[in-house]
Amino acid sequence: MQDASREADGARPGEGVASFETTESIGRRIAHVFYAAPALVPLFVLLVAIAIFGILLGDRFFSPFALTLILQQVAIIGIVASAQSLVILTAGIDLSVGAVMILSSVVMGKFTMDLGLPPALGVFCGLLCGLLCGTISGWLVADWKLPPFIVTLGMWQIVLAANFLYSGSEVIRSQDIAEQAPLLQFFGRTIEIGGAVFTYGVILLLVLVALLAYVLSQTAWGRHVYAVGDDKEAAELSGVNVRRTLISVYALGGLICAFAGWALIGRIGSVSPQAGQLANIESITAVVIGGISLFGGRGSVAGTLFGALIVGVFTLGLRLLGADVQWTYLLIGVLIIAAVAVDQRIRRASQ
Amino acid sequence: MKLLKAGLIGLAATAAGAGAATAQSVCLITKDATNPFFVKMAEGAFAKAAELGVELRSFAGKFDGDHETQVAAIETCMAADVDGILLVASDTKAITSVVEQAREAGTLVIALDTPLDPIDAADMTFATDNFEAGRLIGEWAAKTMGDTSDAKIGLLNINVSQPTVGVLRNQGFLTGFGVDIGDPNRWGDEDDPRISGQELSSGNAEGGREGMENLLAIDPDINVVYTINEPAAAGAYEALRSFGKEDDVLIVSVDGGCPGVEDVAAGVIGATAQQYPLRMAALGVEAVATYAENGEVPEATEGKDFFDTGVGLVTDAPVEGMDQLTVEEGLELCWG
């Protein structure tokens, strides 16, 4: 707040106190708008990025094919980032999301293909596996009061090692799955509408984001999630069951990651124990660019979707321009820092 | 106190071990412990070591590219005074200084799969001729197409850092296909109009799918796709399948892993150049045992600066004038 007022002061040294106050209140009002709807900034960046690449690349980018391709390419990270959003809203972080996703997909594959369970039961066991991993993290965070960073750093290693030990790094081939258990590839199926191609995985992402957005803003549980992230003690004092909220958030996060694992089988066809190694970093990137505060309590899951899409737009756009892939990483790095800087500014200005 | 005691017991055990270890010993250091290629390589090494009565210690980086862990592993092996080190280096340039120390201490260092930079930094290299592997699939693809003037080529490489193996396979493929490669030390400098694009795959199915999608966005009419390895090929096929183009595109690959050979049988991959990691590791262990016995350093294959462990072209659609393995033969020799 101090910074903002000083800048305004410096810009108009000759003007009176009254007009200075007006400038500040406009700034404050803008800050309040963004504070109230934190998804607006990433949405704006996304639309500008699409427009710029559309102008530079024309039809190659601005086609239903390319635009829905971006959705397909961000579907997995978008789903994982939704789980990450829930955890970060409680001022936590989950480094194990990618590992939980992979282990769940491996469980689905191995239970169905090696143990010969019916595909539906195999999928159920995989989802249960994700739920269980999340619940363990949540329990350690809520009951043992361990820092989420440490808990999930440990869980990441444990789950990933379990994945490699159990799978022996062996891939289950797409063709075998298609033959014996097509249900595993359910989210790879596509709907085509005039050149636009939607996979079921994309639809899962969109439905999930809509559902979470509703639950977070319209239900008591959603408000508790924000309250816990904003100020744990205050939430406790006002009667929120912090313990149960935290465990449920991590558990739900784990379950969502398992769904991401299922969708991943659809996307790559096979069950690959080595996939998704960067999902934790990429999901945090999407969440941060999407305007969710790492300090918890502020942000929306729609922002996360926009954050993931921004990364997807930059990646495909720059590739189509023929730019070196390092430029993508560089620009995404800039976006991450800019997003957090904006968050800090809004936070201070609106206080 | 308890800790100290445990430490002392450990030390004593090590000393006893070292005392008993007048037997030959060898270290295997791979890029990571999760890639099936290295998992199989370690299996081959352990089997051969057990057969020859050689003690084998196995190390691996935490991930592909983990240089520090490999350096620490070489230091550990030097401290253990092993007769030889079999190394699949992650950073082929940076590792050479510690390799030199090991060689000065009298340890035989054999590079497996990936040559060091420079190649003579190791006593010998046991590897696949990756250029030849690429050339074989390139020639097969050209012969399968017949008239290659309408070819639209997409290439799925591993990553932007252009590791030697990736460059050799890529340039070998283009050479075999009949494309002028320009500088053979890097891909991407070719100006043949038949090349639609060069993309990245990270060498896995996820990356392969995304890379193929990007290639299709660049040119929807691509009809020949080179892939760095079979997981990338499987991912590329998924992308093609989702756009209904799987029957219009010829995919070739390199590796010869069992899932890859099965993909050849299923028509996902047209042909793949198979390499032999078990043979690499087994020959490496043998070479160290020979060296420990009489100081003999293994010789390079004639006309090459490394020991060529061989490559086989696996396809179920053979063309004329090439040595090819059937899918059944490929399955007998496959790994992972």
Interface residues (C-beta under 8 A of the other chain):
Chain A: R60 F65 A66 L69 Q72 Q73 F164 G168 S169 E170 V171 R173 S174 Q175 G188 T190 V197 T199 L264 R267 I268 G269 S270 S272 P273 Q274 A275 G276 Q277 L316 R319 L320 D324 V325 Q326
Chain B: A33 T34 N35 P36 V39 F63 V160 E199 L200 N204 A205 E206 G208 R209 E210 E213 N214 A217 I218 P231 A234 G235 Y237 E238 R241 S242 F243 P259 E262 D263 A266 V268 G336
